[in-house]
Amino acid sequence: MKNNSVKTLLGVCLLTLVIMLTACSNPVGGGDSGNSGNSGNSQNSDNSDNSDNSDNSDNSEKPTPSNIRGLVTTLAGSGSSGSKNGTGSTARFDGPARITTDGTNLFVVDTYNKQIRKIVIATGEVTTFAGSGADGSDNGIGAKASFNHPQGITTDGTNIYVADKKNDLIRKIVIATGEVTTFYETSYGDPYAITTDGTNLYVTYVYDNLIQKISIATSEVTTLAGTHSFGYKDGIGTAAMFKSIQGITTDGTNVYVAEQGNDRIRQIVIATGEVTTLAGSGSEGSDDGIGAKASFNNPLGITTDGTNLYVSDSSNNSIRKIVIATGEVTTLAGSGSQGANNGMGKEASFYLPRGIIYFGASLYVADFSNNLIRKIE
């Protein structure tokens, strides 16, 4: 009897120990250790830099490319024209036209100052990265270089490329040193917008109504699409026609352009040069809708997160969103009236916004006539 009791007691103890160990290894709510409320974003590289985003303190949802809410704030600029360096509202710009980023800093074409300005994203600190402030085409480091009405800007992460409009040049700036050199002397006048897929540059010519592809490695130049004549026509390569291309971006497969003269957003397949119209009726307006049912008024800037396009609809003083897969256009931010109000969606206001860039689940806008750099989350 004693032996049986001892065996029974040992069995109960072992069973209790197993239950306790099982409970400890599987705490309530922690069955999936990689799924603590953020499973949808646990492998999303686009949001890896937003792991501490205080706007999502409940950790139920991290910002992704598809859920930029439209909250507008001011990152840098006083609102008055000038060329002052400083942090946030102590800095001044004069016609900030285009914008790009290397992931840590923003680089802004400060058109009337004839300079490239650098903004630390984390702090809003503004410095002058390159340009003497005087018209010229001198190469050199930092302030020893000069530009003449620079417009477009893009980066491959190592170098910056600038469409130096009145010099008819594409300039290259080494990010690490600020050294400016001439990368390419254009065969057409007034290079305007520029983007890169890391292998090639894509350059628009506002008066020649075409898009050139330039190999970064060899400087070989080909025409991707368009002719010297202005017009509106979808087609392949030089069979297509454009009118005043102001903005350009790429997702690596397609190039997308903001076409001021036709008030449309066009798509070009890089591999074939096929041009189609993604959105816009061709008439000035501010209607939301799908494809040709939507309307724009002087779309000047464009960027992409890979799923959506974001357009600076300049004369509508608003930022529009286009779903690439469907062509659906909505208004993300901007009241439509000129102003510099921060706020959510249509509570915010802009004054002829131009350049726009997407990074880290936020948009950064060169608010041209306000002389401000705005952030949209």
LUMTISE-83268 format. One record per residue (C-alpha): residue in one letter; x, y, z. Coordinates in steps of 0.001 Angstrom, whole numbers, plus 500000, padded with zeros to 6 digits. Example, Ala and Ser with C-alpha at 12.3 -4.5 7.8 and 13.67 -1.06 7.14 Angstrom:
<sites>
{rest=A, c1=512300, c2=495500, c3=507800}
{rest=S, c1=513670, c2=498940, c3=507140}
</sites>
This chain:
<sites>
{rest=M, c1=500000, c2=500000, c3=500000}
{rest=K, c1=502816, c2=502347, c3=500881}
{rest=N, c1=504538, c2=501629, c3=497586}
{rest=N, c1=501305, c2=502305, c3=495687}
{rest=S, c1=500754, c2=505570, c3=497563}
{rest=V, c1=504304, c2=506676, c3=496836}
{rest=K, c1=503851, c2=505861, c3=493148}
{rest=T, c1=500577, c2=507763, c3=493070}
{rest=L, c1=502138, c2=510759, c3=494795}
{rest=L, c1=505124, c2=510756, c3=492414}
{rest=G, c1=502763, c2=510597, c3=489429}
{rest=V, c1=500777, c2=513555, c3=490670}
{rest=C, c1=503959, c2=515550, c3=491248}
{rest=L, c1=505281, c2=514751, c3=487770}
{rest=L, c1=501964, c2=515689, c3=486183}
{rest=T, c1=501902, c2=518978, c3=488114}
{rest=L, c1=505494, c2=519733, c3=487030}
{rest=V, c1=504638, c2=519098, c3=483366}
{rest=I, c1=501617, c2=521412, c3=483556}
{rest=M, c1=503679, c2=524165, c3=485179}
{rest=L, c1=506446, c2=523906, c3=482560}
{rest=T, c1=503915, c2=523964, c3=479742}
{rest=A, c1=502240, c2=527089, c3=481120}
{rest=C, c1=505565, c2=528896, c3=481445}
{rest=S, c1=506642, c2=528131, c3=477895}
{rest=N, c1=503293, c2=529304, c3=476438}
{rest=P, c1=502166, c2=532481, c3=478212}
{rest=V, c1=498666, c2=533714, c3=477406}
{rest=G, c1=498592, c2=535910, c3=474269}
{rest=G, c1=502141, c2=534980, c3=473234}
{rest=G, c1=501588, c2=531877, c3=471160}
{rest=D, c1=503182, c2=533560, c3=468122}
{rest=S, c1=506346, c2=535254, c3=469302}
{rest=G, c1=506708, c2=537224, c3=466069}
{rest=N, c1=503117, c2=538451, c3=466159}
{rest=S, c1=502708, c2=540813, c3=469080}
{rest=G, c1=500237, c2=543104, c3=467400}
{rest=N, c1=502331, c2=543990, c3=464352}
{rest=S, c1=502310, c2=540809, c3=462312}
{rest=G, c1=501391, c2=542651, c3=459147}
{rest=N, c1=504573, c2=544682, c3=459311}
{rest=S, c1=507083, c2=542333, c3=460925}
{rest=Q, c1=508956, c2=541984, c3=457633}
{rest=N, c1=508052, c2=545267, c3=455953}
{rest=S, c1=511369, c2=546876, c3=455074}
{rest=D, c1=509638, c2=550104, c3=454062}
{rest=N, c1=508766, c2=550700, c3=457697}
{rest=S, c1=511849, c2=549439, c3=459495}
{rest=D, c1=512809, c2=553004, c3=460369}
{rest=N, c1=509431, c2=553637, c3=461977}
{rest=S, c1=509600, c2=551098, c3=464795}
{rest=D, c1=509444, c2=553906, c3=467346}
{rest=N, c1=506731, c2=555938, c3=465671}
{rest=S, c1=504906, c2=557659, c3=468524}
{rest=D, c1=501794, c2=558164, c3=466394}
{rest=N, c1=501178, c2=554435, c3=466775}
{rest=S, c1=501783, c2=554050, c3=470494}
{rest=D, c1=499087, c2=551387, c3=470793}
{rest=N, c1=501259, c2=549221, c3=468488}
{rest=S, c1=498154, c2=547946, c3=466747}
{rest=E, c1=499238, c2=549268, c3=463358}
{rest=K, c1=502422, c2=550731, c3=461924}
{rest=P, c1=502285, c2=553284, c3=459086}
{rest=T, c1=502553, c2=551649, c3=455661}
{rest=P, c1=502603, c2=553128, c3=452159}
{rest=S, c1=498850, c2=552664, c3=451847}
{rest=N, c1=497787, c2=554426, c3=455062}
{rest=I, c1=499456, c2=557825, c3=455069}
{rest=R, c1=496704, c2=559685, c3=456856}
{rest=G, c1=497314, c2=563182, c3=455547}
{rest=L, c1=498617, c2=564895, c3=458694}
{rest=V, c1=500593, c2=567934, c3=457509}
{rest=T, c1=503324, c2=569616, c3=459562}
{rest=T, c1=506189, c2=571977, c3=458748}
{rest=L, c1=509689, c2=570504, c3=458904}
{rest=A, c1=511754, c2=573548, c3=457946}
{rest=G, c1=511477, c2=577143, c3=456795}
{rest=S, c1=510260, c2=580405, c3=458263}
{rest=G, c1=507871, c2=581213, c3=455445}
{rest=S, c1=509937, c2=584241, c3=454404}
{rest=S, c1=512361, c2=584125, c3=451483}
{rest=G, c1=516086, c2=584069, c3=452200}
{rest=S, c1=519103, c2=581790, c3=452372}
{rest=K, c1=519581, c2=581379, c3=456087}
{rest=N, c1=520776, c2=578115, c3=457619}
{rest=G, c1=519322, c2=576953, c3=460915}
{rest=T, c1=516976, c2=574438, c3=462484}
{rest=G, c1=513287, c2=574243, c3=461664}
{rest=S, c1=511581, c2=577624, c3=461406}
{rest=T, c1=514840, c2=579553, c3=461797}
{rest=A, c1=515974, c2=578480, c3=458305}
{rest=R, c1=514994, c2=580274, c3=455092}
{rest=F, c1=514592, c2=579223, c3=451475}
{rest=D, c1=513862, c2=581092, c3=448259}
{rest=G, c1=511815, c2=578990, c3=445866}
{rest=P, c1=512387, c2=575401, c3=447058}
{rest=A, c1=511423, c2=573529, c3=443900}
{rest=R, c1=512450, c2=569882, c3=444051}
{rest=I, c1=513434, c2=567403, c3=446727}
{rest=T, c1=515108, c2=564012, c3=447186}
{rest=T, c1=516479, c2=561916, c3=450054}
{rest=D, c1=519261, c2=559479, c3=450871}
{rest=G, c1=517283, c2=558134, c3=453818}
{rest=T, c1=518937, c2=560338, c3=456437}
{rest=N, c1=518806, c2=563769, c3=454837}
{rest=L, c1=516631, c2=565664, c3=452422}
{rest=F, c1=518326, c2=567530, c3=449590}
{rest=V, c1=516377, c2=570499, c3=448246}
{rest=V, c1=516876, c2=572499, c3=445065}
{rest=D, c1=516654, c2=576074, c3=446358}
{rest=T, c1=516066, c2=577555, c3=442916}
{rest=Y, c1=516370, c2=581310, c3=443372}
{rest=N, c1=519280, c2=580898, c3=445775}
{rest=K, c1=520944, c2=578707, c3=443125}
{rest=Q, c1=521935, c2=576254, c3=445823}
{rest=I, c1=521357, c2=572722, c3=447034}
{rest=R, c1=520273, c2=572702, c3=450671}
{rest=K, c1=520533, c2=569765, c3=453060}
{rest=I, c1=518014, c2=569016, c3=455810}
{rest=V, c1=518598, c2=566416, c3=458526}
{rest=I, c1=515264, c2=564589, c3=458661}
{rest=A, c1=515532, c2=563754, c3=462371}
{rest=T, c1=516168, c2=567333, c3=463529}
{rest=G, c1=515139, c2=569718, c3=460742}
{rest=E, c1=518633, c2=571237, c3=460678}
{rest=V, c1=519232, c2=573069, c3=457382}
{rest=T, c1=522658, c2=573726, c3=455854}
{rest=T, c1=523882, c2=574746, c3=452413}
{rest=F, c1=525282, c2=571649, c3=450750}
{rest=A, c1=526482, c2=573050, c3=447412}
{rest=G, c1=526354, c2=576267, c3=445414}
{rest=S, c1=527860, c2=579721, c3=445788}
{rest=G, c1=524550, c2=581519, c3=445309}
{rest=A, c1=525738, c2=583151, c3=442083}
{rest=D, c1=524878, c2=582103, c3=438526}
{rest=G, c1=527550, c2=579919, c3=437018}
{rest=S, c1=528631, c2=576428, c3=436006}
{rest=D, c1=531784, c2=576057, c3=438078}
{rest=N, c1=532659, c2=572645, c3=439411}
{rest=G, c1=534119, c2=572355, c3=442888}
{rest=I, c1=533359, c2=571395, c3=446462}
{rest=G, c1=530407, c2=572922, c3=448293}
{rest=A, c1=530245, c2=576707, c3=447928}
{rest=K, c1=532971, c2=576710, c3=445260}
{rest=A, c1=530514, c2=575206, c3=442777}
{rest=S, c1=527796, c2=577176, c3=441016}
{rest=F, c1=524470, c2=576515, c3=439287}
{rest=N, c1=522086, c2=578455, c3=437060}
{rest=H, c1=518402, c2=577965, c3=437831}
{rest=P, c1=518679, c2=574327, c3=438995}
{rest=Q, c1=515427, c2=572363, c3=438897}
{rest=G, c1=515328, c2=568577, c3=439149}
{rest=I, c1=517166, c2=566464, c3=441728}
{rest=T, c1=517530, c2=562744, c3=442447}
{rest=T, c1=519946, c2=560405, c3=444210}
{rest=D, c1=521161, c2=556819, c3=444023}
{rest=G, c1=522249, c2=556991, c3=447663}
{rest=T, c1=525888, c2=557741, c3=446868}
{rest=N, c1=525619, c2=560645, c3=444457}
{rest=I, c1=523101, c2=563387, c3=443778}
{rest=Y, c1=522175, c2=564332, c3=440226}
{rest=V, c1=520823, c2=567799, c3=439453}
{rest=A, c1=519110, c2=569071, c3=436319}
{rest=D, c1=520908, c2=572422, c3=436004}
{rest=K, c1=518294, c2=573996, c3=433755}
{rest=K, c1=519819, c2=577196, c3=432403}
{rest=N, c1=523264, c2=575596, c3=432050}
{rest=D, c1=521793, c2=572689, c3=430020}
{rest=L, c1=523770, c2=570318, c3=432239}
{rest=I, c1=523272, c2=567319, c3=434480}
{rest=R, c1=525502, c2=567850, c3=437505}
{rest=K, c1=526759, c2=565164, c3=439875}
{rest=I, c1=527407, c2=565763, c3=443576}
{rest=V, c1=529186, c2=563222, c3=445775}
{rest=I, c1=527162, c2=563075, c3=448984}
{rest=A, c1=530168, c2=562211, c3=451165}
{rest=T, c1=532245, c2=565221, c3=450067}
{rest=G, c1=529943, c2=567743, c3=448366}
{rest=E, c1=532120, c2=567657, c3=445245}
{rest=V, c1=530226, c2=568923, c3=442181}
{rest=T, c1=531160, c2=567837, c3=438662}
{rest=T, c1=529467, c2=567930, c3=435277}
{rest=F, c1=528025, c2=564497, c3=434509}
{rest=Y, c1=526393, c2=565183, c3=431150}
{rest=E, c1=525970, c2=568095, c3=428772}
{rest=T, c1=522483, c2=567769, c3=427354}
{rest=S, c1=521735, c2=567770, c3=423663}
{rest=Y, c1=518483, c2=569662, c3=424274}
{rest=G, c1=517777, c2=572831, c3=426197}
{rest=D, c1=516347, c2=573178, c3=429679}
{rest=P, c1=516565, c2=569768, c3=431385}
{rest=Y, c1=513891, c2=569898, c3=434038}
{rest=A, c1=512868, c2=566848, c3=436064}
{rest=I, c1=515091, c2=563873, c3=436863}
{rest=T, c1=514799, c2=560492, c3=438589}
{rest=T, c1=516826, c2=557284, c3=438834}
{rest=D, c1=516343, c2=553554, c3=439272}
{rest=G, c1=519951, c2=553200, c3=440432}
{rest=T, c1=521170, c2=552125, c3=436995}
{rest=N, c1=519865, c2=554868, c3=434732}
{rest=L, c1=518818, c2=558479, c3=434996}
{rest=Y, c1=515544, c2=559557, c3=433414}
{rest=V, c1=515468, c2=563215, c3=432389}
{rest=T, c1=512615, c2=565339, c3=431059}
{rest=Y, c1=512939, c2=568363, c3=428819}
{rest=V, c1=510066, c2=570709, c3=429415}
{rest=Y, c1=510126, c2=572330, c3=425974}
{rest=D, c1=511310, c2=569334, c3=423958}
{rest=N, c1=508528, c2=567128, c3=425385}
{rest=L, c1=510526, c2=563927, c3=425673}
{rest=I, c1=512199, c2=561658, c3=428220}
{rest=Q, c1=515820, c2=560566, c3=427892}
{rest=K, c1=517409, c2=557553, c3=429558}
{rest=I, c1=521066, c2=558031, c3=430551}
{rest=S, c1=523211, c2=555145, c3=431774}
{rest=I, c1=524990, c2=556116, c3=434988}
{rest=A, c1=527863, c2=553727, c3=434258}
{rest=T, c1=528527, c2=554694, c3=430622}
{rest=S, c1=526621, c2=557968, c3=430008}
{rest=E, c1=524966, c2=556310, c3=426992}
{rest=V, c1=521850, c2=558282, c3=426082}
{rest=T, c1=518678, c2=556991, c3=424449}
{rest=T, c1=515190, c2=558428, c3=424056}
{rest=L, c1=512693, c2=556492, c3=426144}
{rest=A, c1=509556, c2=558232, c3=424876}
{rest=G, c1=508269, c2=561387, c3=423229}
{rest=T, c1=509183, c2=563678, c3=420362}
{rest=H, c1=510227, c2=567297, c3=420012}
{rest=S, c1=506642, c2=568260, c3=419240}
{rest=F, c1=504085, c2=568862, c3=421941}
{rest=G, c1=500744, c2=567120, c3=421943}
{rest=Y, c1=498841, c2=564303, c3=423569}
{rest=K, c1=499113, c2=560771, c3=422265}
{rest=D, c1=499671, c2=557379, c3=423855}
{rest=G, c1=501952, c2=554984, c3=422006}
{rest=I, c1=505372, c2=553382, c3=422021}
{rest=G, c1=508565, c2=555412, c3=422239}
{rest=T, c1=508707, c2=558307, c3=419800}
{rest=A, c1=505136, c2=557616, c3=418671}
{rest=A, c1=503905, c2=559051, c3=421992}
{rest=M, c1=503473, c2=562778, c3=422594}
{rest=F, c1=503653, c2=564932, c3=425716}
{rest=K, c1=503187, c2=568557, c3=426666}
{rest=S, c1=505340, c2=570170, c3=429361}
{rest=I, c1=506517, c2=567283, c3=431549}
{rest=Q, c1=507216, c2=568749, c3=434980}
{rest=G, c1=507647, c2=565803, c3=437345}
{rest=I, c1=509041, c2=562284, c3=437056}
{rest=T, c1=509443, c2=559203, c3=439272}
{rest=T, c1=510036, c2=555480, c3=438839}
{rest=D, c1=509306, c2=552204, c3=440598}
{rest=G, c1=512008, c2=550409, c3=438624}
{rest=T, c1=509567, c2=548903, c3=436140}
{rest=N, c1=507715, c2=551978, c3=434985}
{rest=V, c1=508390, c2=555684, c3=434796}
{rest=Y, c1=505542, c2=558015, c3=435779}
{rest=V, c1=505363, c2=561645, c3=434736}
{rest=A, c1=503301, c2=564635, c3=435850}
{rest=E, c1=502340, c2=566408, c3=432662}
{rest=Q, c1=501495, c2=570041, c3=433298}
{rest=G, c1=500417, c2=570952, c3=429791}
{rest=N, c1=497934, c2=568100, c3=429467}
{rest=D, c1=496946, c2=567933, c3=433159}
{rest=R, c1=497502, c2=564197, c3=433101}
{rest=I, c1=499609, c2=561510, c3=434765}
{rest=R, c1=501257, c2=559214, c3=432232}
{rest=Q, c1=502928, c2=555822, c3=432651}
{rest=I, c1=505884, c2=554587, c3=430587}
{rest=V, c1=507031, c2=550944, c3=430630}
{rest=I, c1=510823, c2=551101, c3=430829}
{rest=A, c1=511393, c2=547845, c3=428944}
{rest=T, c1=509280, c2=548809, c3=425920}
{rest=G, c1=508741, c2=552572, c3=426025}
{rest=E, c1=504980, c2=552061, c3=425912}
{rest=V, c1=503136, c2=555168, c3=427094}
{rest=T, c1=499616, c2=555092, c3=428537}
{rest=T, c1=497488, c2=557563, c3=430474}
{rest=L, c1=496967, c2=556554, c3=434090}
{rest=A, c1=494806, c2=559447, c3=435290}
{rest=G, c1=493436, c2=562821, c3=434277}
{rest=S, c1=490733, c2=564056, c3=431947}
{rest=G, c1=492953, c2=566585, c3=430226}
{rest=S, c1=490847, c2=569490, c3=431500}
{rest=E, c1=491750, c2=571634, c3=434481}
{rest=G, c1=489894, c2=570637, c3=437625}
{rest=S, c1=490122, c2=569011, c3=441028}
{rest=D, c1=487731, c2=566087, c3=440677}
{rest=D, c1=488547, c2=562819, c3=442389}
{rest=G, c1=487709, c2=559673, c3=440487}
{rest=I, c1=489155, c2=556795, c3=438503}
{rest=G, c1=491353, c2=557386, c3=435483}
{rest=A, c1=489940, c2=559942, c3=433067}
{rest=K, c1=487165, c2=560879, c3=435516}
{rest=A, c1=489740, c2=562616, c3=437727}
{rest=S, c1=491175, c2=566029, c3=436947}
{rest=F, c1=494283, c2=568045, c3=437849}
{rest=N, c1=495428, c2=571649, c3=437536}
{rest=N, c1=499145, c2=571993, c3=436800}
{rest=P, c1=500513, c2=568777, c3=438342}
{rest=L, c1=504193, c2=569531, c3=438922}
{rest=G, c1=505694, c2=566923, c3=441271}
{rest=I, c1=505308, c2=563160, c3=441587}
{rest=T, c1=506673, c2=560338, c3=443749}
{rest=T, c1=505788, c2=556728, c3=444502}
{rest=D, c1=505820, c2=554255, c3=447368}
{rest=G, c1=505553, c2=551354, c3=444912}
{rest=T, c1=501802, c2=550982, c3=445388}
{rest=N, c1=500556, c2=554556, c3=445042}
{rest=L, c1=501633, c2=557740, c3=443324}
{rest=Y, c1=501540, c2=561077, c3=445119}
{rest=V, c1=501201, c2=564230, c3=443037}
{rest=S, c1=501785, c2=567880, c3=443875}
{rest=D, c1=498730, c2=569337, c3=442155}
{rest=S, c1=500180, c2=572799, c3=442195}
{rest=S, c1=497398, c2=575153, c3=441118}
{rest=N, c1=494922, c2=573169, c3=443207}
{rest=N, c1=497264, c2=573684, c3=446195}
{rest=S, c1=496815, c2=570068, c3=447139}
{rest=I, c1=498490, c2=566668, c3=447263}
{rest=R, c1=496689, c2=563934, c3=445345}
{rest=K, c1=497016, c2=560167, c3=445724}
{rest=I, c1=496700, c2=557698, c3=442849}
{rest=V, c1=496385, c2=553943, c3=443312}
{rest=I, c1=498619, c2=552564, c3=440565}
{rest=A, c1=496667, c2=549335, c3=440106}
{rest=T, c1=493321, c2=551059, c3=439502}
{rest=G, c1=494043, c2=554693, c3=438622}
{rest=E, c1=491821, c2=555854, c3=441487}
{rest=V, c1=492566, c2=559468, c3=442428}
{rest=T, c1=491779, c2=561023, c3=445814}
{rest=T, c1=492827, c2=564226, c3=447557}
{rest=L, c1=495185, c2=563402, c3=450425}
{rest=A, c1=495859, c2=566893, c3=451791}
{rest=G, c1=495185, c2=570533, c3=451024}
{rest=S, c1=492125, c2=572747, c3=451212}
{rest=G, c1=492545, c2=573984, c3=447652}
{rest=S, c1=493159, c2=577537, c3=448851}
{rest=Q, c1=496553, c2=579180, c3=449174}
{rest=G, c1=497904, c2=579075, c3=452710}
{rest=A, c1=500404, c2=577511, c3=455096}
{rest=N, c1=498134, c2=575896, c3=457670}
{rest=N, c1=499180, c2=572625, c3=459244}
{rest=G, c1=496527, c2=570051, c3=460024}
{rest=M, c1=494803, c2=566887, c3=458865}
{rest=G, c1=493826, c2=566460, c3=455232}
{rest=K, c1=491827, c2=569389, c3=453906}
{rest=E, c1=492456, c2=571394, c3=457083}
{rest=A, c1=495993, c2=571935, c3=455799}
{rest=S, c1=496940, c2=574348, c3=453028}
{rest=F, c1=499779, c2=574819, c3=450551}
{rest=Y, c1=500873, c2=577537, c3=448144}
{rest=L, c1=501878, c2=576142, c3=444750}
{rest=P, c1=503610, c2=572960, c3=445968}
{rest=R, c1=506149, c2=571444, c3=443583}
{rest=G, c1=508655, c2=568741, c3=444520}
{rest=I, c1=507562, c2=565713, c3=446533}
{rest=I, c1=509376, c2=562617, c3=447802}
{rest=Y, c1=508251, c2=559523, c3=449711}
{rest=F, c1=510378, c2=558029, c3=452470}
{rest=G, c1=509745, c2=556079, c3=455658}
{rest=A, c1=505937, c2=556124, c3=455420}
{rest=S, c1=505949, c2=559926, c3=455090}
{rest=L, c1=505900, c2=562433, c3=452268}
{rest=Y, c1=508082, c2=565537, c3=452104}
{rest=V, c1=506886, c2=568447, c3=449981}
{rest=A, c1=508724, c2=571471, c3=448633}
{rest=D, c1=506030, c2=574093, c3=449241}
{rest=F, c1=507407, c2=576485, c3=446654}
{rest=S, c1=505648, c2=579802, c3=447215}
{rest=N, c1=505504, c2=579360, c3=450995}
{rest=N, c1=509274, c2=578754, c3=451091}
{rest=L, c1=508624, c2=575806, c3=453385}
{rest=I, c1=509388, c2=572107, c3=453532}
{rest=R, c1=506303, c2=570217, c3=454678}
{rest=K, c1=505895, c2=566691, c3=456009}
{rest=I, c1=502806, c2=564523, c3=455519}
{rest=E, c1=502231, c2=561429, c3=457667}
</sites>
